[in-house]
């Protein structure tokens, strides 16, 4: 099967400073997070939820492509995307 993202929902996890989203490989749920630092240039400042979610939405296609690539390289139970992945 291929990794798909039929559910456009995403959420900000302030405790970990990441945006969470989910992909699916058939019926199997594949959790992803993308670090806030990978979404915006923050100069070391804490990012606000709205900034992170807006940045995620603006780059959604690129983020999903990077997620597909990460998934195809190695199957894991969850994935963390960092600035180095982009």
N, C-alpha and C positions, 0 to 999 in steps of 0.2 A: 504494500500500500504506500501511498504518498502522504506526506505531512500536509494537512490543510488547516485553515484557520477560519472556520465557518462562524465562529462567535466573535464579534468585534469588541467585546468587553475587555477592559483592562482596568487595573487598580493600582493605586500608589501605596506602597508599604513604607511608611515613614520610619519605622524602627530599623529597617535595613537599607533605606534610601534607594529603593528599586521600584520599577513598574513591573507588575506581574501580568502575564497573559498566558493563554492556553492554546496549544495546537492539538490536533487529533490525527492519529494514524489508525484509520479504520475506527474501531470503537474504543481504542486506547487513548486516554488523555495524556498529553505531554506538557508538563508545566515548564514555563520559561520565566526568567526575570531578566530585565535589562537594567544595568546600573545607571543611576541618575547622571553620573559623570559622563557616560557615553551618549547621553541625550543632549546635553547643553554644555557650553563653556561656563563653568561656575566660578572660576578663580578661587576655589577652595571654600566658597560659601555654601551653606546648606541651601538646597533648592526647595522651593515650595511645591506642593502637590499640583497646583494648577499649571505651573511652569513645566513640570515633568510630563504631565498628561498631554499638554498642548504640543510639546516637542515630540512625544511619542506619536501622536496623531499626524503630525506634519511629516514624519519620517516612516510611517507605518509600512509602506511597501518595501523600503530598504531593510527595516528591522525584520520583517517576515522573511525576506530573502536570506538574511544572515542567519536567522533561526533555522531555516530549511538546510542551509549549508552545514551548520553545527550538528544538526540531527543526522544528516547523511554521513558525516565523518565518523561518528561513534554513537551508539545507542546507550543512553543513560536514563536514569529515573527522573532527572530534572536538568535544566540548562541555565547557566548564568552567562549573559552576553555582556562583555566589557567593551571599553573604547578600543582595545586592541583588535576586537573582532570586526570592527568597521574600518 
